[in-house]
Amino acid sequence: MTATLYVCKTCKAGEVHEEEAARPGARLFAAINAEETPTGVTVVGVECLSACSQGSAVALSEPGKWTYVYGRLTTDDVSDILAGAAAYAATDDGLVKWRERPVIFRKQSLARIPPFQMPLEAAE
């Protein structure tokens, strides 16, 4: 399996932009793509992660693993984002030990979503 690092390309990160100007999310996506992608990670640009008030945002997901959404990221965080993605990809369940996560992933986690499993079990 391969972990997917989703990068919101439309994040404005609370900034006002001219229509033609590159948004912070698009700049983050370009900066991540300019670096070598870790083994076991695929980078995908998306139009929105619905974290607009917390942008720029990324999400890490892989079938059978917990999914994470991180926000308040900048191009200065690219190496930590990729290191965090590599650590995530190396896990069986998506749970990277807290102290092994980059500081930005410890402090800027917006959501943790349980693995999707079929068939869905009804709540008891």
N, C-alpha and C positions, 0 to 999 in steps of 0.2 A: 504494500500500500504506500501511498504518497500523501504527505500532509499538504494542505493547500493554505497558502498565506494570501488572504484576500486583502486588497488595498483599495480603500475608497478614493476614487479619482476625483470625485466632485466635492469633497470636503472643503469648506471655506475657512474652517478653524476660527470662526468669529471675525474674519476680516471682510472688508468691503472690497470688491474687485470689479474692474472694468470687465465687460463681457468677453473680451478677447484675451485677457490676462490669464496666465496659468494659475490655477487654484493651488493652495497648499497641498491638497490631496494628490493632485496630478504631479506636483513637484516631488512629493514623497514617493509616488509610484515610479517615476523616472529615476530617482536616486537609488531605489532598491534594485531596479532592473539594470542599473549601471554596474552593480557589484556581482560577484560570483554567487549564484544561488547554492545554498547548502545541499548536500546529498539528501535525498528523500523529501525535498520541498519543491513545490511548484508555486510560482507567484502568478496571481490572477488579479487584474484590475477590474473593479466593479463600479457601478454608477452610484450606489448609495448603501451605506450600512446602517442608516437611521440613527447615527450618533452625532448628528449635526452640531449640537451644543458642546460636544466633546471632541470635535475633529482636530486634527486629522486622525483617522481611525483605521485599524487593521483587525482582521479576525484570523484565527488559526483553527482549522478543522480537518478531521480525517474520519472516515467511517469507523464506528465503534469506539471513538474517543470523545472525551469532553471537548467542547468547543469554547474558545475564549475570544472576547472582544476587548481590544485595548484602544485607548484614546489619548488625546493631548500629545500627539507625536509630531516630530519635526524631522527634517532631513538630517539633523545632527544625531538622530537616534538610529540611523540605518544599521550600523554595525551591531547594536544591541538587539534590534528587531530580528536581524538574520541569525544572531546567536541564539535568541529565544526560540526562533522557528526550528533551528537545528535540534535544540534540546527537546522540544515538543515532538518532533518527528522521531526521535530516538526512544520515546516511551511507548509502552503497550497500551496505555489508557489515556494519554494526554495530560497526566498529572505530573508535572515537573516539580521536584522538591523545591520548596519555597526559597531556600538559600542558594539553589542552583539556577534560579531565574535571574535574568538581568534586572537591575533595580527598576527600570522603567516598567517592566512587566509586574513587578511586585506592587508598585505604587499607582499604576495607571490602568488597572483592570476595570473594565466597565461591566462585564458580564461573564458568567461561566454557565454553560448550557450542557445538560446531561446528554450522553450519547443517545442517538435515535436508534431504537431497536424495533424490529418487526417480529412477530405481530405486537401491536400496542396492547399493553395490559391495562385493564380497567382499574381505576382506583377502588380500593376496598373500604 
